[in-house]
């Protein structure tokens, strides 16, 4: 498989997962990114929750667009100091509230493209917000990231 150089400047990759939806994965990703940024780290968020990309709305940048550069997509920079790089399917939809209804192969290709074709630059942490459940998308995400510095995973659960 063709390795991208876009993740070579990323020191740690952190996956955020859950077995079901609505447990607060995107909220945790957003708060974690803000906390790490507050401590002086360079942070990126990769929102691969293709069916419900809520992070752009949480960071109040749902109306922004991504642009192309020589090495791929340029993420949207957010936060009071524009210090958090964010890439989300929400930026590529015509209307950010549109539902994304795609079959597996198209989803998997989109995830692979997100991993290889975003120009992250140098980051201390890349936080990956995954879709709910234990689907094909998770396998695609881990497969696409396995050559890089996967730091760990946070599993968000509910007390019940």
C-alpha positions in Angstrom: 0.0 0.0 0.0 1.1 3.5 -0.8 2.2 5.4 2.3 1.5 9.0 2.6 4.0 11.5 4.0 1.2 13.7 5.5 1.2 11.9 8.8 4.9 11.7 9.3 4.9 15.0 11.3 2.3 13.6 13.7 3.8 12.3 17.0 0.8 10.6 18.5 -2.5 9.3 17.1 -5.3 8.7 19.5 -8.5 6.9 18.5 -11.8 7.6 20.3 -14.3 4.8 20.0 -17.6 3.5 21.4 -19.9 0.5 21.0 -22.9 2.7 20.5 -24.0 6.2 19.5 -24.8 9.2 21.6 -22.3 8.5 24.4 -20.2 11.7 23.9 -17.3 10.7 21.7 -17.3 13.9 19.7 -17.7 16.0 22.9 -14.8 14.1 24.4 -12.6 14.6 21.3 -13.4 18.3 21.2 -12.7 18.9 25.0 -9.5 16.8 24.8 -8.3 18.8 21.8 -9.0 22.0 23.6 -7.3 20.8 26.8 -4.2 19.6 24.9 -4.0 22.9 23.0 -4.3 24.8 26.3 -1.2 22.9 27.5 0.7 24.1 24.5 0.5 21.0 22.2 -0.1 21.1 18.5 -3.4 19.3 18.0 -5.5 18.0 15.1 -8.9 16.3 15.0 -9.8 13.9 12.2 -13.6 13.5 12.3 -14.3 10.2 10.5 -17.8 10.0 11.8 -19.2 10.1 8.3 -22.9 9.8 9.2 -22.9 12.5 12.0 -20.0 14.9 11.7 -20.8 17.1 14.8 -17.3 18.5 15.6 -17.5 21.4 13.1 -20.7 22.6 14.8 -19.2 22.1 18.3 -16.2 24.3 17.3 -18.6 26.8 15.4 -16.9 26.3 12.0 -19.6 24.4 10.2 -19.7 27.1 7.5 -16.0 26.8 6.6 -14.5 25.0 3.6 -11.4 23.0 3.1 -9.0 23.9 0.4 -6.5 21.9 -1.7 -2.8 22.3 -1.7 0.0 20.2 -3.4 -0.1 17.5 -0.7 -3.9 17.2 -0.4 -6.6 18.9 1.7 -5.7 21.7 4.1 -7.6 21.3 7.3 -9.6 24.0 8.9 -7.8 25.8 11.7 -10.0 26.6 14.7 -9.8 27.8 18.3 -9.0 31.3 19.7 -5.4 31.0 18.3 -6.4 28.9 15.3 -4.2 26.2 16.9 -6.4 23.2 16.3 -6.4 21.6 12.8 -9.8 20.0 11.9 -10.8 17.8 9.0 -14.4 16.5 8.8 -16.7 15.2 6.2 -19.0 18.0 7.3 -16.8 20.4 5.3 -17.3 18.5 2.1 -21.1 18.3 2.2 -23.2 20.8 0.3 -25.4 21.3 3.3 -23.7 20.4 6.6 -26.9 18.9 8.1 -27.3 16.5 5.1 -27.3 12.8 6.1 -24.5 10.8 4.5 -25.9 7.5 3.1 -23.1 5.6 1.5 -22.3 1.9 1.1 -19.2 0.4 2.7 -16.7 0.7 -0.2 -17.3 4.4 -0.6 -17.1 5.0 3.2 -13.9 3.0 3.3 -12.3 4.9 0.4 -13.3 8.2 2.1 -11.6 7.2 5.4 -8.5 6.1 3.5 -8.4 9.4 1.7 -8.8 11.3 5.0 -5.9 9.5 6.4 -3.6 9.9 3.4 -4.7 13.2 1.8 -4.9 15.8 4.6 -1.8 18.0 5.0 -1.6 18.0 8.8 1.9 19.4 9.2 3.6 18.9 12.6 1.3 17.8 15.3 1.8 16.5 18.8 -1.6 14.7 18.8 -4.1 13.7 16.2 -7.4 12.8 17.7 -9.6 10.5 15.6 -13.3 10.6 16.2 -14.8 7.4 14.9 -18.4 6.5 14.1 -20.4 4.7 16.7 -20.4 0.9 16.8 -18.0 -1.7 15.6 -18.3 -1.4 11.8 -16.3 -1.7 8.7 -15.2 1.9 9.1 -13.3 1.1 12.3 -11.4 -1.6 10.5 -10.7 0.8 7.6 -9.5 3.5 10.0 -7.1 1.2 11.9 -5.9 -0.4 8.6 -5.1 3.0 7.2 -3.4 4.2 10.3 -1.4 1.0 11.2 1.9 2.2 9.6 1.9 5.4 11.8 2.4 6.1 15.5 -0.9 4.9 17.0 -0.6 6.1 20.6 -3.7 4.5 21.9 -7.5 4.4 22.1 -10.1 5.9 24.4 -13.3 3.8 24.7 -16.3 5.9 25.7 -18.9 3.9 27.5 -22.0 4.6 29.5 -22.6 3.5 33.1 -25.7 1.4 32.4 
